[in-house]
Amino acid sequence: MKMIFLKIAMLMLCLFMALGTLVAQPPPPPDPGGGDIPIGGSLPIGSGAIILITLGIGYAARKAYQAREKIIE
């Protein structure tokens, strides 16, 4: 009983500590001189998405190979 209470207390403590980071903030004021900045900023996300997709395909292929080897044995 004490262990369950301790686990619940630790979970509640962690949740309350995380609430401080979840505070919503208003968006920053617009740049007075900038009008050419695209919506969403100018960060290149294409290369990062390609890397994530490639890693996901590789992980899925590895898991499929391991599952196939397990079936063959």
C-alpha positions in Angstrom: 0.0 0.0 0.0 2.8 2.3 0.9 4.5 1.6 -2.5 1.4 2.5 -4.5 1.0 5.7 -2.5 4.6 6.6 -3.1 4.3 6.0 -6.8 1.2 8.2 -7.0 2.8 10.9 -5.0 5.9 10.9 -7.3 3.7 11.0 -10.4 1.7 13.9 -9.0 4.9 15.8 -8.0 6.3 15.3 -11.5 3.0 16.5 -13.1 2.9 19.6 -11.0 6.5 20.4 -11.7 5.8 20.1 -15.5 2.9 22.5 -15.3 5.3 25.4 -15.0 6.7 24.7 -18.4 3.3 24.5 -20.0 2.3 28.1 -19.4 1.1 29.7 -22.6 2.7 32.9 -23.7 1.4 35.5 -26.2 3.0 35.7 -29.6 5.8 38.2 -30.0 4.9 41.6 -31.5 5.4 41.9 -35.3 8.6 43.2 -36.7 8.0 46.9 -37.6 10.3 46.8 -40.7 9.9 43.3 -41.9 7.4 42.3 -44.6 9.2 39.7 -46.6 9.4 37.0 -44.0 7.3 34.0 -45.0 4.5 32.7 -42.8 6.0 30.3 -40.3 9.5 31.7 -40.5 12.4 30.9 -42.8 13.7 27.7 -41.2 14.4 24.8 -43.7 12.5 21.8 -42.5 12.7 19.8 -45.7 16.0 18.2 -45.0 15.1 17.3 -41.4 11.9 15.6 -42.6 13.8 13.6 -45.1 16.2 12.4 -42.4 13.4 11.4 -40.1 11.5 9.6 -42.9 14.7 7.7 -43.9 15.4 6.7 -40.3 11.8 5.5 -39.9 12.0 3.4 -43.1 15.3 1.9 -41.9 13.9 1.1 -38.5 10.8 -0.5 -40.0 13.0 -2.6 -42.4 15.2 -3.8 -39.5 12.1 -4.8 -37.4 10.6 -6.6 -40.4 13.9 -8.5 -41.0 14.1 -9.5 -37.3 10.5 -10.7 -37.4 11.2 -12.7 -40.5 14.3 -14.3 -39.0 12.3 -15.2 -35.9 9.7 -16.9 -38.0 12.3 -18.9 -40.0 13.9 -20.2 -36.8 
